[in-house]
């Protein structure tokens, strides 16, 4: 788990603002859930034999003896909250959330045990049109971030539970002949969650899978038609994609559409956004049957991608616009007055008022280090004359003397085109 320092938070704020803006433009509403839930919620939703439940969850007993878990993902909690508060019955919902998730897994670059996600969940819409909207929406987000050339879409249909059960048996029968040649994780999954073997990165296992049965051969007619309509909608919207018949999701609740946005710009291929349909989960958790689809994207990995590709705009920083200095006790009150006038005249700009005293030289050093374009200088002479000095720190311009009453409007005109 890591700290996010003041020098880093502007990039986080930039990404969060872009994501929020796109989601709001599509009519999605924010929901905020607790970071801790009853452990049983995740066991019932994610699946007892997934890596998350078996090895990665932070689980503990509280003082009442209840088993609680720091949320490893957001979908189950969102479903619980929506059902608990009556948001789903005879309604459609487009929801989003953001916040920390927790998994005890091996840390690596762009992956931490406390990590952050944006999640999107849609309820009550059973057609492929909402699947398409999520993918079109995400494509627009990549455009807003300048990532459209660095993210590609892979999609698949994993059919109904019945179709997957039939395919599961065929896959087990095939892989059983190669059991000793599979990597250790795949050998274990052969008995617990064999579809996850399709995700294996082991070279020998991938070679064995080349001649394995394809899930596409076992799809039911309804799932096949749903997928064909989805791809037609993506074609019409101009969203490029690749059908990956080996793409499955690691959580038990998925069915029909599954997808991943992946990038090759971080070295090894990495997933930056993933999701799919989970039409049975609401009922599985005790609610009325409700269709659903959603996705999650990792904030840390997206920030790493933006920084690696140098796509963070240069004005995304913690720098001040104006730094107000005050030399002498009499100047402090004038400095606060000037600062408030500037803030009122230039909403959205950063105005730092020097506090703590110090010499003129030391205050000007701090003004320069702040990154401010302008320093406001107030000393005894300025207090006497009811004026301030305006010194341009990044331009070859003479210092100006401006009335204290007019400093806000004066600076507003100077900053108007920047």
ABEGO torsion letter per residue (X at the ends): XBBBBAAAAAAAAAAAAAAAAAAAAAGBBBBBBBABBBAAAAAAAAEAABAAAAAABBBBBBAAGBBBBBBABAAAAAAAAAAAAGAABGBBBBBBBBEBBBBBBBBBBGBBABBBBBBBBBBGBABAAAAAAAAAAAAAAAAAAGAAAABBBBBBBAEBAAAAAAAAAAAAAAAAAAAAABBAAAAAAAAABAAAAAABABAAAAAAAAABBBAAAABBAAAAAAAAAAAAAAAAAGBBBBBBAABBBABAABBEBBBBBBBAAAEBBBBABBEEBBAAAAAAAGBBBBBBBBBBBBAAAAAAAAAAAGABBAABBABBABBBBBBEAAAAAAAAAAAAAAAAABBGBBBBBBBGEEBAAAAAAAAAAAGBABBBBBBAAAAAAGBBBBBBAABBBBBBBBBAAAAAAAAAAAAAAX
